[in-house]
Structure formats: C-alpha cells, structure tokens
Amino acid sequence: MNQQPQGLGNQSPMGQNSDQPAVAKWLWITLIIVAVLGGFFVAWYLLLGPGKTTEVVTSITTPATTTKTTTTTTTPTATGTTSTTPTATTDLTYSNTKYGFTLTFPTTWKGYKFKDASFEDSVATYYINVPTTDESMTANSTAEAGYYSPFALSVYTLDQWITAEAAEGSNATLIDKNDTYAFAWSQASGVPPTDWDKAADIKTIIASFKLK
C-alpha cells in the first residue's frame, strides 16, 4: 500500500499565492498617487503655469455729460400807435380848442375838413367839407376843389346872435350857447354833387355837438 506522508496531501507549494494581495494594494496606491499628482499638475498648469489664462477686462467709463441749453426768447413789447386815420368801426370826432366844442361824424364821412371862413369882427364860420368825385365841384367860397360843403357851423357872440335872430331871412338854427358864445348851424342852399347821399346824417352830427 502506497501511503502519502501525513500533513502533506493537499498542501500547495510554499509561497505560491502569498504575494498577490500585496501587489494589488501597491498597484492601487500607485495609481491613486499618479492621479493625485496628475491633478495637481493640471491645476498648476492651468492656474499658475504656461497654460494660465489671463482675462483682461478693460472698463471704460464715459462720464455722462449733460449739456444744458438756455434759450432766451424775447417777446416784443407792444407799442401803442395813435392812428390819424379813423378806422371803419370808429366814429370821427372833431374837436375845436378855440371855442371849446366837439362834433362826431359817421365813418362814412371819412376825409372831411373844416374850412375856416372867419373874419375879424364878423361871425366865426366853419364850412364842413366832404370829398366828392363830381369833377364839376370846383373851389369856391365854401369848399375847396374836389369837396362839397353840405352845412356850416357858426360861432356868434351873444350880441351877434341877438342881431341874427332879429334879422329877416336868417337860416341859422341855434344848437347851444354858453356865457360867451352862441353856436348855430345852417344848411347849404347850392346844388349838391351827383354822388351826394349823406344829407340824412346832418341832423345826427348836429345832435352830437358838445361843449367842453
């Protein structure tokens, strides 16, 4: 009978598997070390080494400039102008400073004139002249050429007026009187011009007579 020595039947050769765990352990340790070193290297390269990326930010601040423009507008000051030509909506007023009276004419009498026919020691007489287009109206004792005198206004002293009232054939009509003078008017007796159409205005004008 062949017998194997006791204790030797199933045993592996000495040292066959005892080094395998140690090799694996050191292999993992080496890989971890290499990985860590590689990570440090990459970090150094990117942050501090040649691979460092420098970002340059240039900030340009342009101060806001506000330009204030002041505009001065000059408003012309209205200046009152006194017109010597009456407008179409304003009555025409005649003022006599010598004897202190006024007369107001309608706007249709624009261009009228007073012809003074007074003589010393006589009754002061004013012939009212209005323009006409009738070429037959030439200059005479009562009107200038191109004008017609539809009525006259006379200024009497109180004594002269007493004499005039007593005289026969006088056509003077009293308007008003004060302590010194009597004012009367008389209508023209001549032939009027062809364009004369203002006879109805005469009584209105006489009614506007005022003493100052």
C-alpha positions in Angstrom: 0.0 0.0 0.0 1.3 3.4 -1.0 0.7 5.9 1.7 1.4 9.6 1.5 3.1 11.3 4.4 0.5 12.8 6.8 0.0 16.5 6.5 1.3 16.8 3.0 -1.6 15.5 0.9 -3.5 18.8 0.0 -1.0 21.5 0.7 0.1 23.9 -2.1 3.7 24.6 -2.7 5.1 27.1 -0.2 4.7 30.8 -1.2 2.5 30.2 -4.3 -0.4 32.9 -3.5 1.0 34.9 -0.6 2.3 37.9 -2.7 -0.9 38.6 -4.8 -2.8 40.8 -2.2 0.3 42.9 -1.6 0.9 43.6 -5.3 -2.7 44.7 -5.8 -2.6 47.0 -2.9 0.6 48.7 -4.1 -0.8 49.0 -7.6 -3.9 50.9 -6.4 -1.8 53.1 -4.1 0.5 53.9 -7.1 -2.5 54.7 -9.4 -4.0 57.0 -6.7 -0.7 58.8 -6.2 -0.3 59.2 -10.0 -3.9 60.5 -10.3 -3.3 63.0 -7.5 -0.1 64.2 -8.9 -1.7 64.5 -12.3 -4.5 66.6 -10.9 -2.0 68.9 -9.1 -0.1 69.2 -12.4 -3.1 70.1 -14.4 -4.2 72.6 -11.8 -0.8 74.2 -11.7 -0.6 74.3 -15.5 -3.9 75.9 -15.9 -3.8 78.3 -12.9 -0.1 79.2 -12.5 1.9 77.7 -15.3 2.1 78.3 -19.0 -1.5 77.4 -19.5 -2.7 80.2 -17.3 -5.5 82.2 -19.0 -5.4 85.9 -18.2 -8.6 87.7 -18.7 -8.1 91.4 -19.2 -11.2 93.4 -18.6 -11.0 96.9 -19.7 -13.6 99.1 -18.2 -14.1 102.4 -19.9 -16.3 104.7 -18.0 -17.6 107.6 -20.0 -19.0 110.2 -17.7 -22.4 111.3 -18.8 -22.3 114.8 -20.0 -25.4 116.9 -19.7 -25.5 119.9 -21.8 -28.0 122.5 -20.6 -29.0 124.9 -23.3 -30.8 128.0 -22.1 -32.9 129.7 -24.8 -33.9 133.2 -24.2 -37.0 134.3 -26.1 -37.6 137.9 -26.4 -41.2 138.8 -26.8 -41.6 142.2 -28.5 -43.4 144.7 -26.3 -46.5 146.0 -27.9 -46.1 149.7 -28.6 -49.3 151.8 -28.8 -49.7 153.6 -32.1 -52.0 156.5 -32.5 -53.5 156.5 -35.9 -54.6 159.7 -37.5 -56.8 157.8 -39.9 -60.1 156.7 -38.3 -61.0 153.0 -38.8 -64.2 151.8 -40.3 -65.7 151.0 -36.9 -64.8 154.2 -35.1 -66.7 157.5 -35.4 -64.8 160.6 -36.4 -64.6 163.3 -33.7 -63.8 166.9 -34.5 -62.5 169.0 -31.6 -62.3 172.8 -31.7 -60.0 174.1 -29.0 -60.5 177.8 -29.8 -64.2 177.7 -28.9 -64.3 174.6 -26.9 -66.7 172.2 -28.7 -66.8 168.8 -30.4 -68.7 167.2 -33.2 -68.9 163.5 -34.1 -69.1 162.3 -37.7 -70.1 158.9 -39.0 -67.4 156.7 -40.6 -68.9 157.4 -44.0 -67.7 161.0 -43.6 -64.0 159.9 -43.6 -61.8 162.6 -45.2 -64.0 165.6 -44.1 -62.4 169.0 -43.5 -63.3 172.2 -41.7 -62.8 175.4 -43.8 -62.4 178.4 -41.6 -64.1 181.4 -43.2 -63.9 183.7 -40.2 -63.1 187.3 -40.5 -62.2 189.9 -37.9 -65.3 191.5 -36.3 -67.5 189.0 -38.1 -69.3 185.8 -37.2 -66.8 182.9 -37.0 -67.9 180.4 -39.6 -66.7 176.9 -40.4 -67.8 175.2 -43.6 -67.7 171.4 -43.3 -66.2 170.0 -46.5 -66.6 166.3 -47.6 -64.8 164.8 -50.6 -66.6 164.2 -53.8 -65.9 162.5 -57.1 -68.0 165.0 -59.0 -65.5 167.0 -61.2 -67.9 169.9 -61.6 -67.4 170.8 -57.9 -64.6 173.4 -58.2 -63.2 175.6 -55.5 -65.5 178.3 -54.2 -66.0 180.4 -51.0 -67.5 177.5 -49.1 -65.4 174.5 -50.3 -62.1 173.5 -51.8 -61.8 171.8 -55.2 -63.0 168.2 -55.0 -65.0 168.9 -51.9 -68.6 169.9 -51.1 -69.9 171.8 -48.1 -73.3 170.4 -47.0 -73.6 172.7 -44.0 -71.8 175.3 -41.9 -71.3 175.9 -38.2 -71.2 179.4 -36.9 -70.0 180.8 -33.6 -71.7 184.1 -32.6 -71.0 186.3 -29.7 -74.2 186.7 -27.6 -74.8 190.2 -29.1 -74.2 188.9 -32.6 -76.8 186.1 -32.0 -79.4 188.6 -30.8 -78.9 190.6 -34.0 -79.0 187.4 -36.2 -82.3 186.2 -34.5 -83.9 189.6 -35.2 -82.7 189.7 -38.9 -85.2 188.6 -41.5 -84.2 185.7 -43.8 -81.7 184.2 -41.4 -81.5 180.4 -41.8 -79.2 179.8 -38.9 -80.5 177.4 -36.3 -79.3 177.6 -32.7 -77.5 174.5 -31.4 -76.3 175.6 -27.9 -74.7 178.5 -26.2 -72.7 179.3 -23.1 -71.9 182.5 -21.2 -69.8 183.8 -24.2 -70.9 182.3 -27.4 -74.0 181.0 -29.3 -73.4 178.1 -31.7 -75.7 177.7 -34.7 -75.7 175.7 -38.0 -77.1 176.4 -41.5 -77.7 174.0 -44.4 -76.2 174.7 -47.8 -78.6 176.1 -50.5 -76.5 175.3 -53.6 -76.8 172.3 -55.9 -75.1 169.2 -54.4 -72.7 166.9 -56.3 -74.1 163.9 -58.2 -72.6 161.5 -55.6 -74.0 163.3 -52.5 -76.0 160.8 -50.4 -75.3 161.8 -46.8 -77.9 164.5 -46.2 -79.7 162.4 -43.6 -76.5 162.3 -41.5 -76.5 166.1 -40.9 -79.1 166.2 -38.1 -77.3 163.3 -36.3 -74.0 165.2 -36.5 -75.6 168.4 -35.1 -77.1 166.3 -32.3 -73.6 165.1 -31.3 -72.5 168.7 -30.6 -70.9 169.1 -27.1 -69.4 172.0 -25.2 -66.2 171.2 -23.2 
